[in-house]
Amino acid sequence: MHRIVKKTLQYTGFLFLSLIVLLIAGISYLYFSADMQTPKHEQSMTTDKVIDIDSLHLRHYGDNFLRHSDSGLWELFVKGDAFQRGEAIGQLSSDLLHHQEKVFVDQIREIVPSDSYLKFLRFFIVLFNRNLGENVLEEYRDEIYGISLSCTHEYDFIGTPYERQLNYHSAHDLGHAMQDYMLVGCSSFATWGTQSADSSLLIGRNFDFYVGDAFAENKQVAFYVPEQGYRFASVGWPGMIGVLSGMNETGLTVTINAAKSAVPTGSATPISILTREILQYAATIDEAFAIAKKRETFVSESILIGSAKDGKAAIIEKSPEKTVLFTGKEANRLICTNHYQSEEFSKDERNMENIRTSDSPYRFARLTELINEDLPIDVSKAASILRDHKGLQNTDLGLANEMAINQFIAHHSVIFQPEKRLMWVSTSPWQCGKYVAYDLNKIFKDTIDWQHEIYSSDLTIPEDKFIDTPEFQHLLTYKKLTPLLLKKIRKKEQIEESVLKTHQASNPSLYYVYEVIGDYYEAMQQSKQAIAYWQQALKKSIPKLQEKERIQQKIQKQSKDGKES
């Protein structure tokens, strides 16, 4: 009997060891066989050099330009084939690329401070995105490769410059999938016909993608003249060739809004690369939909398409499983937040959960309310809607509440008039600064003078009057104090009572202020004060069900611990 047990244990151990070896071998194979399909281009031997005319805030490289507008926006103009465009972008903006990457990596280090964990993160990303290259068109891989030639080698521990730049284009997708789109909560709308002041198509959107204020310091408006496809303008950041908000020369516009996704198991086409293809190669809603159906994505997204040729807008609702064209339920209007609206997705479990637990329906209702109050909508009214920070019936939500249209985190805000080829882009801070207008009819003429401001100053929408109020100064205080308090709470360091009072006074209607102060008292092992502040937080407007449940769980845990002690 003893020998049988011994042999059984030996065989079991051998089998277990064999499984571990096979698992390691399989993971190693997946890791080392990962292929980002790095292009084979040689660096151009052109004699062109970057000429920096500092007095004009202008750089040019061949026929390509980068200028720093007095609005604070960077304006990029590139032309040629894919590799030439990428190489020009890299040459013109190497310092901006370095800054953007440093800010991004520093933000990751804040979340993952350990080098060993960072190396594991790289290992995970290589496994996850092992087939990313084959899901990105060769044209866009060539452009990204051209950019990467001017990128720093400081972060090669994450990957080669090309691998990093390619992976960054899936950051939006991974961010909202892994974080339940806490970083991505965009709002957009379109009106036309009787709902627009001049009956033409009008589109407004806030791109609420937040990875720290420093990430949004260098907002960029890029103007492309590709060898193939349509000329187009796109708003993003240095190195970003995907499209987040953009319009092409035919008057087709693209904006993206994250939807509820399951955690992806492998890479596919990044949403911003899909929308880049749409903007470059589609002129109508049907053409945009045909492109969207061809590509597989690994997260869910609502893509709002405006079309001057069609004289209206539609939403492409796309998930990894299906692609649906939603044309709206009301005449001459579309509203898009972060949930699906089509019949085809009405029984989708993730979408139903999203509607039940998130702030997306609330923002949808607020957009409906604001549009109805101010019909017909013109450009100035669109800006007012995008700047609105109140709740339904003008409820005070507290500043920077995710239930608001203006959450004071927007990377950029844009207004389009596609039939006139006009687009207005917000300037800092958030969408409170002025909106400057770009006329694509003028910009895509060969005679455009890049030595002078290219935006149409006579069409500028002035900055929000809210900037001049004491409330705005309180917002800045809240924005400054919150990360400092969170850092001290993590380290369990004492905070002066006067600082806590200043923090509360800076944003007294926001639930999160009371949650943070409650967290501080918990860290100081002062249960009664912690519970009191958390209970105050629950009396305020809370965006998501899981956030409310999180605070309730803190109260229950602290109450239970207090009784036991």
C-alpha positions, -999 to +999 in steps of 0.1 A: +000+000+000+028+024+009+045+017-024+013+024-043+008+058-025+045+066-032+042+058-069+009+078-072+026+108-056+056+105-079+034+103-110+012+132-098+044+153-091+058+144-125+025+153-142+023+186-123+059+194-132+053+186-168+023+209-169+043+238-154+071+232-180+045+231-208+029+263-195+062+281-192+072+269-227+038+280-241+041+315-225+077+318-237+067+309-272+039+335-272+063+361-258+092+355-281+071+349-312+052+383-307+055+402-339+047+439-341+056+438-378+082+465-376+086+482-410+119+479-428+123+515-440+157+531-439+159+566-425+156+591-453+188+605-467+171+638-475+191+670-469+161+686-453+167+699-418+143+713-393+144+751-395+132+766-362+121+803-365+117+810-329+103+845-334+075+831-354+070+800-332+074+781-364+094+750-374+095+736-409+109+705-424+106+704-462+070+712-470+058+703-435+052+727-406+047+728-369+038+761-352+029+770-317-002+792-320-008+822-297-039+802-286-016+777-269-024+750-295+002+733-316-006+732-353+009+705-374+008+703-413+022+672-430+020+657-465+035+628-485+034+591-482+030+573-448+067+570-440+075+606-451+046+619-430+058+600-399+095+610-404+084+647-407+063+645-376+092+630-357+117+655-369+094+685-362+083+674-327+110+652-311+110+673-279+072+672-277+072+634-283+097+630-254+076+652-231+044+633-240+061+599-233+077+611-201+043+623-188+027+590-197+054+568-182+055+590-151+018+585-147+023+547-149+050+550-123+026+567-100+003+537-103+031+511-105+061+525-086+081+492-086+105+485-115+099+448-112+062+453-116+069+476-146+089+448-162+060+425-156+037+451-171+059+451-202+058+413-203+020+414-201+016+441-228+039+421-251+017+390-246-015+409-249-005+430-280+015+402-296-006+405-328-012+442-327+009+448-358-012+427-381-043+446-369-029+479-380-028+488-417+007+489-432+002+526-440-003+535-404+025+512-392+048+530-416+038+564-403+042+553-367+077+538-376+087+571-391+077+590-359+096+564-338+129+572-354+129+605-335+118+590-302+140+587-271+157+554-261+152+564-225+122+540-222+136+510-242+130+489-211+093+491-221+100+483-257+117+497-288+105+532-298+083+517-326+068+491-303+060+518-277+045+542-301+023+514-316+012+502-281+004+538-271-023+538-298-042+511-279-039+530-246-074+545-250-088+510-255-070+494-226-077+524-204-115+522-207-117+484-207-094+478-177-106+508-157-143+505-166-138+537-186-132+558-154-107+577-175-130+581-205-165+596-201-172+616-232-203+635-242-214+646-277-244+657-297-255+666-333-283+688-345-295+696-380-326+708-399-351+725-376-329+719-345-300+740-359-300+777-362-291+778-399-305+742-405-270+729-413-254+700-394-237+711-361-217+687-338-203+693-304-182+670-283-161+668-251-132+643-251-129+634-214-098+613-215-077+621-184-043+609-174-032+640-156-031+677-164+004+675-178-007+650-205-030+677-220-004+705-219+005+701-256-028+699-274-023+695-311-044+701-342-029+681-371-037+688-408-029+659-431-025+659-469-019+622-475-010+608-509-041+585-507-075+594-494-090+627-482-072+656-466-083+659-429-078+676-396-075+658-363-072+669-326-050+650-303-015+651-289+021+648-304+027+613-318-010+604-319-018+594-355-052+579-346-083+600-347-102+611-315-120+641-330-116+651-367-131+663-400-120+657-436-122+679-467-156+663-477-172+674-444-172+640-428-166+642-390-156+615-365-157+615-327-155+585-303-173+577-271-163+547-250-189+521-242-190+492-217-166+465-226-156+431-212-119+429-202-103+420-236-082+389-240-062+399-269-055+428-292-073+438-324-076+471-342-073+501-318-104+523-321-084+554-329-068+536-359-102+525-372-115+561-370-084+573-387-091+550-416-127+562-417-117+599-417-091+594-444-111+572-467-149+579-462-171+607-474-205+594-464-221+576-434-225+544-455-188+545-465-178+550-428-201+521-417-186+498-444-151+504-431-162+499-395-177+466-403-144+454-419-123+458-388-123+438-356-119+459-324-112+446-288-133+471-270-168+486-274-172+522-288-198+546-301-185+564-332-205+595-340-203+602-377-214+636-392-216+639-429-220+671-450-230+650-480-258+633-461-267+664-442-271+645-409-253+624-383-254+587-372-237+566-346-218+534-354-222+512-323-193+488-324-184+459-300-160+430-306-191+409-316-212+432-338-214+465-356-247+485-358-257+518-374-280+539-352-297+568-369-316+581-339-351+581-324-358+618-327-358+639-359-328+661-366-309+652-334-285+627-320-270+626-285-242+603-276-227+596-242-213+562-231-241+537-236-256+521-267-291+531-279-299+508-308-325+480-307-298+455-315-279+463-282-311+468-261-308+433-246-270+433-243-261+425-207-231+447-205-250+476-220-279+471-197-256+470-167-239+502-180-272+520-182-282+508-147-249+516-129-231+545-147-236+582-151-240+579-189-278+581-189-277+611-166-254+630-189-277+620-218-307+634-200-288+666-192-278+671-229-314+666-239-325+692-213-299+718-224-307+713-261-344+716-256-340+748-235-321+766-263-334+755-297-324+761-324-287+754-316-259+776-330-221+775-324-222+797-293-250+777-278-231+745-285-201+759-266-223+768-237-237+733-236-202+717-237-192+741-208-222+733-186-212+719-151-246+717-135-270+687-131-305+682-142-327+713-136-294+731-128-287+710-097-254+718-080-234+686-084-202+700-071-174+709-096-156+681-114-185+656-110-186+629-136-223+634-139-218+668-155-212+675-192-182+696-182-162+675-157-131+698-159-109+670-172-115+673-210-084+668-231-102+688-257-136+700-268-146+705-305-175+720-324-179+711-361-200+728-389-193+701-416-211+718-445-190+749-440-158+729-432-154+748-400-142+734-367-137+751-333-111+737-309-110+745-272-080+760-255-069+756-219-081+754-193-103+725-203-131+739-224-132+771-204-107+788-226-116+803-260-126+781-289-105+790-320-119+783-354-102+766-383-115+769-419-104+737-438-113+754-471-085+779-465-060+757-447-059+730-474-052+756-501-015+756-512-013+793-505-017+791-467+009+812-449+022+793-420+043+823-408+011+838-394-018+826-373-039+802-394-071+802-372-099+825-382-098+851-354-131+867-364-149+834-356-133+829-321-157+820-293-146+840-262-135+822-230-161+811-205-171+839-181-169+813-154-131+818-154-136+852-137-157+839-108-145+830-073-160+795-079-134+789-106-106+798-082-120+774-057-120+747-084-082+753-089-077+750-052-096+717-051-076+704-081-043+713-064-052+700-029-068+667-038-037+649-051-016+662-022-042+649+003-043+615-015-006+612-013-005+620+024-033+595+031-014+567+013+016+575+035-006+579+066+009+614+072-009+639+093-027+668+076-033+702+093-070+708+101-069+741+082-059+723+050-088+699+055-112+728+060-098+746+029-103+714+009-139+711+020-146+748+013-131+746-022-158+722-034-185+718-008-211+702-030-189+674-044-193+639-028-156+631-034-144+659-011-161+642+019-150+607+008-113+619+008-115+636+042-132+604+055-103+584+041-079+606+059-096+601+093-096+564+086-059+565+080-055+584+113-077+556+130-104+581+139-134+560+131-162+584+141-149+613+121-143+590+091-179+576+092-194+611+096-177+624+065-185+593+044-222+597+055-220+633+043-206+620+009-236+597+005-260+627+007-244+642-024-248+634-061-227+603-068-220+593-105-218+556-104-235+529-084-202+512-076-188+544-061-218+547-038-214+510-028-177+516-022-185+543+004-212+522+020-187+493+023-162+517+040-188+527+066-198+491+072-162+480+077-153+508+099-185+503+120-177+466+124-141+472+133-152+498+159-175+474+176-149+446+176-123+469+192 
